[in-house]
């Protein structure tokens, strides 16, 4: 998603863009004439200020809204002899919690009030024009200034603790509802071990604001962004693969692309893959 968004925005800003994605398997494939997805996919980014700014710059806010629909319930947890629905409405969620975990209703209510505060402060930070992670002195200065104006007082460890006897956290990770919250985070990230940080608060916060289903699944997002690249004069090579990156004096000069006789000149490379020597 990061590389596709970068390609669409750069094309929109009048850069000459070549998107090469032949080494990435398509999101779907067919077996016995049945379309199948390669992996699970749920759109969690829609409420992010960054994503809203991307749609606004591409002038696609209304168009994209027609491609998605909210999930209600957001997801279901299958418990022994029970099915726990997690609705997007906060009052309905608390009623479900009270039905299954009556002794924990107040803790869950406090937890989500705290999480709402964390997400509000996070939105203020990500609404600003900042670079994450900051690279040079000026970028670090601007990020530090923004964090001082909107400090994040809590991390995931303050909400769901990993220690059985931790008094610092509102809810224990061993609590069934705490385990459920951890599963939503594991679903939405690529890390094997949860860091227990602000990032986890944002991930679970994306669930609490309501995930969306896209018509056509992950393929719909791919098609939407590649259409934007083409619409602004960029090229999309879905069947080609970059086999080498040529540099001169520490700067990128060209790409070796499978199927092309000569090198393709370029000044910048944006990739979601690691470069190998």
C-alpha positions in Angstrom: 0.0 0.0 0.0 2.8 2.4 0.8 4.5 2.1 -2.6 1.2 2.3 -4.5 0.2 5.4 -2.6 3.6 7.0 -3.2 3.3 6.2 -7.0 -0.2 7.7 -7.2 0.8 10.9 -5.3 4.1 11.4 -7.3 2.2 11.0 -10.6 -0.4 13.5 -9.3 2.5 15.9 -8.6 3.7 15.8 -12.2 6.6 13.3 -11.6 7.2 10.8 -14.3 6.3 7.5 -12.6 7.0 3.9 -13.6 5.3 1.3 -11.4 6.9 -2.1 -11.7 5.0 -4.8 -9.8 5.7 -8.1 -11.6 7.4 -9.7 -8.6 4.3 -9.2 -6.4 1.7 -11.9 -6.8 -1.8 -10.5 -7.5 -4.1 -10.3 -4.5 -6.5 -13.0 -6.0 -6.2 -16.1 -8.1 -8.6 -18.6 -9.5 -9.0 -22.3 -8.8 -11.5 -24.3 -10.9 -13.1 -21.0 -12.0 -13.5 -19.8 -8.5 -11.8 -16.5 -7.4 -9.8 -16.9 -4.2 -7.9 -14.3 -2.1 -4.2 -14.9 -1.2 -4.7 -13.5 2.2 -7.3 -11.9 4.5 -7.8 -8.2 4.0 -9.8 -5.5 5.9 -9.5 -1.8 5.2 -8.4 -0.4 8.6 -6.8 2.8 7.3 -9.9 4.7 6.1 -10.3 6.9 9.3 -6.6 7.8 9.3 -5.9 11.6 8.7 -3.1 10.5 6.4 -5.4 8.4 4.2 -8.0 11.2 4.1 -5.3 13.6 2.9 -4.2 11.1 0.2 -7.8 10.8 -1.1 -8.3 14.6 -1.0 -5.1 15.2 -3.0 -6.1 12.6 -5.6 -9.6 14.2 -5.7 -11.1 10.7 -5.1 -12.8 11.1 -1.7 -16.4 10.6 -3.1 -15.3 8.0 -5.6 -13.5 5.9 -3.1 -16.5 6.1 -0.7 -18.6 4.2 -3.2 -16.1 1.3 -3.2 -16.4 0.6 0.5 -19.1 -0.3 3.1 -18.8 -0.5 6.9 -18.7 -3.9 8.6 -21.4 -4.4 11.2 -20.6 -6.3 13.3 -16.9 -5.4 12.9 -16.0 -9.0 13.7 -17.1 -12.0 15.7 -15.3 -14.0 18.3 -16.3 -17.7 18.6 -16.2 -18.7 22.3 -17.0 -22.1 23.8 -20.8 -22.4 23.1 -21.1 -18.7 22.5 -20.6 -16.1 19.7 -19.4 -12.7 20.8 -20.3 -9.9 18.3 -18.2 -6.8 18.3 -20.4 -4.0 17.0 -19.1 -0.5 15.9 -21.5 1.3 18.2 -19.9 1.9 21.6 -23.1 1.5 23.7 -23.9 -1.8 21.9 -20.4 -3.0 22.6 -20.6 -2.3 26.3 -23.9 -4.2 26.4 -22.2 -7.2 24.8 -19.4 -6.9 27.3 -21.8 -6.7 30.2 -23.6 -9.8 28.9 -20.4 -11.9 28.7 -18.1 -10.2 31.2 -20.3 -8.4 33.7 -17.5 -7.9 36.2 -15.3 -6.2 33.6 -17.7 -3.7 32.1 -16.3 -0.7 34.0 -12.7 -1.6 33.1 -13.6 -2.0 29.4 -15.5 1.4 29.5 -12.4 3.1 31.1 -10.1 1.4 28.6 -12.0 2.7 25.5 -12.3 6.2 27.0 -8.5 6.2 27.4 -8.1 4.8 23.9 -10.3 7.5 22.4 -8.0 10.1 24.0 -4.9 8.4 22.5 -6.5 8.3 19.1 -7.6 12.0 19.3 -4.0 13.0 20.1 -2.7 10.8 17.4 -5.0 12.3 14.8 -3.7 15.8 15.7 -0.1 14.7 15.1 -0.8 12.8 11.9 -2.8 15.7 10.5 0.3 17.8 10.5 2.8 17.8 7.6 5.5 15.8 9.3 8.0 13.0 8.3 7.9 9.7 10.2 10.4 8.6 11.1 12.3 11.9 11.0 15.6 11.7 9.2 17.5 15.0 9.5 17.8 17.7 12.2 14.9 19.8 10.9 12.5 16.8 10.6 13.4 15.7 14.1 12.8 19.2 15.4 9.4 19.5 13.8 8.3 16.0 15.1 9.6 16.9 18.6 7.7 20.1 18.6 4.5 18.3 17.5 4.9 15.7 20.2 5.3 18.4 22.9 2.1 20.1 21.7 0.2 16.9 21.7 2.0 14.4 24.0 0.8 10.8 24.0 0.4 10.0 27.7 -0.4 6.3 27.2 0.9 3.2 25.4 -0.7 -0.2 24.8 1.0 -1.5 28.0 -1.0 1.1 30.0 -4.3 -0.4 28.5 -3.6 -4.1 28.4 -0.9 -5.5 30.6 1.1 -8.6 29.9 1.9 -9.3 33.5 -0.6 -11.2 35.6 -0.2 -9.0 38.6 0.4 -5.7 36.9 -1.4 -2.8 38.6 -0.4 -0.3 35.9 -2.7 -1.6 33.2 -6.5 -1.3 33.0 -7.0 -4.9 31.7 -4.9 -8.0 31.8 -3.8 -9.6 28.5 -4.9 -12.9 30.1 -8.5 -11.6 30.3 -10.6 -13.0 27.5 -11.5 -9.5 26.2 -7.8 -8.5 26.5 -6.9 -11.5 24.3 -9.6 -10.5 21.8 -8.0 -7.0 21.6 -4.6 -8.5 21.1 -5.9 -10.6 18.2 -7.3 -7.5 16.4 -3.8 -6.0 16.5 -2.1 -9.2 15.3 -4.5 -9.2 12.4 -3.7 -5.7 11.3 0.1 -5.7 11.4 3.1 -7.6 9.9 5.2 -7.9 13.1 5.5 -11.3 14.7 5.8 -10.0 18.3 3.6 -7.1 19.5 5.7 -4.1 20.6 3.1 -2.9 23.1 3.4 0.6 22.0 1.5 3.6 20.6 1.3 1.8 17.3 -0.8 -0.9 18.9 -3.2 1.7 20.2 -3.6 3.1 16.7 -4.2 -0.4 15.3 -6.9 -1.4 17.7 -8.3 2.2 17.5 -8.8 1.6 13.8 -11.1 -1.3 14.7 -13.1 0.7 17.3 -13.8 3.4 14.6 -15.2 0.7 12.3 -13.4 -1.2 9.6 -14.7 -1.3 6.0 -15.2 -3.9 3.4 -14.0 -3.1 -0.1 -16.0 -4.2 -3.1 -13.6 -6.7 -4.7 -11.3 -7.0 -1.7 -7.6 -6.1 -1.9 -7.7 -6.2 -5.7 -10.1 -3.2 -5.6 -7.5 -1.1 -3.7 -4.7 -2.2 -6.1 -6.9 -1.3 -9.1 -7.9 2.0 -7.6 -4.4 3.2 -7.0 -2.9 1.9 -10.3 -5.8 3.7 -12.1 -4.7 7.0 -10.5 -1.1 6.4 -11.6 -2.2 5.9 -15.2 -4.7 8.8 -15.1 -1.9 11.2 -14.2 0.5 10.0 -17.0 2.4 7.2 -15.2 3.1 3.7 -16.5 2.2 0.5 -14.8 4.2 -2.7 -15.8 2.4 -5.6 -14.1 4.4 -8.3 -15.8 7.9 -6.9 -15.4 10.4 -7.5 -12.6 13.3 -5.2 -11.5 16.5 -7.3 -11.5 19.0 -4.7 -10.6 19.5 -1.1 -9.5 22.5 0.7 -11.0 24.2 3.5 -9.0 26.9 6.0 -9.6 28.6 8.0 -6.9 26.0 7.0 -4.4 23.1 8.0 -6.6 20.6 5.8 -8.5 21.0 6.2 -12.3 19.0 3.3 -13.8 17.1 0.1 -13.4 17.6 -3.3 -15.0 14.2 -4.7 -15.8 13.6 -8.2 -16.9 12.4 -8.3 -20.5 13.9 -4.9 -21.4 17.1 -4.8 -23.6 18.6 -1.6 -22.1 18.5 0.0 -18.7 15.7 2.3 -17.7 17.0 5.6 -16.5 15.7 6.9 -13.2 16.6 9.4 -10.4 14.6 8.0 -7.5 13.5 4.5 -6.4 10.6 3.8 -4.0 10.2 0.2 -3.0 8.4 -1.9 -0.4 11.1 -4.7 -0.9 14.6 -4.9 0.6 17.4 -4.3 -1.9 19.9 -7.2 -2.1 23.6 -6.8 -2.9 
